[in-house]
């Protein structure tokens, strides 16, 4: 936990870590939501980003959504990811 109180929520749809830039819009939104929640719990920023990206990828696949922007309109199953 952060001894100085809860962390701020620094990320949104226009301001997010560069490591999230290749995620699809839906996956990026979920990653931002997860990362901000982890930061609010006092987690280290780097670890929060890594976990958020991994979890948002899982979420997108489960929802049948694109994971990356460059996936175009391919279904997750067509990519061999399911």
N, C-alpha and C positions, 0 to 999 in steps of 0.2 A: 504494500500500500504506500501511497505517497504521503509522507509525514507532514507535508505543507498543505494538505487538503486535496480535494478532488482536482484532477487535471482539467484544463479547458478542452473544449471540443473543437479542435482546430480545422477539421476537414469537412468539406461539403462538395457539391457537384462541380464547382469551378475551381476549388483549391484542394488538391489531394496529392499524396506522395507520387512521385514519378513512376514508381514501381507498379502503380495501378493503371497507368495510362493505356496499356494494351488490353485491359479487360473490357468486355462489352459494357454498355451503359448500365444495364441491369445488374451485372456482376459487380461493377465498380460501386454502384449505389449501395449494394449489400455489404461490400468490403468496407466502405466508409462508415456505415452504420455499426458494423462489428468492431472496427478499429476504435471508433469513438467510445463505444461502450467499454472496451478493454482499457483504454486510457483513463476513463472515469473511475475504473477500479484500481488505478495506480500502476498498471503494467508499463514496462519499458516500451518506448515508442517503436523501436525496431522489431521487438518481439510481437507487439500488437499488430504491426503491419503484416508481418509474415503469416501470423495466424489468420488474420482477416482475409488475406488473399486466398489462402488454402481453403478456408471455410466457405468463402463466397463462390469459389470454383465448384465445390461440392454442391452447394445450394443451386447454382445455375444448372448443373447437369441434372440434378434431381427434378428441377422444374421444367426441363426440356428446353432451356434457353441457351443461347450462345455464351461461351465463356470468354472468348476473345473477340475484339473488334474485327480482326482479319478472318474470322470464321465465316464471314458472309452469311448466307442463308442456309448453311448446312445444318442438318440435325445432328445432335450429339452422337446418335447411333451410327451415322454415316462416317463419322470421324474415328470410329473404333474406340470411343472413350467410354462406352457404357458396357 
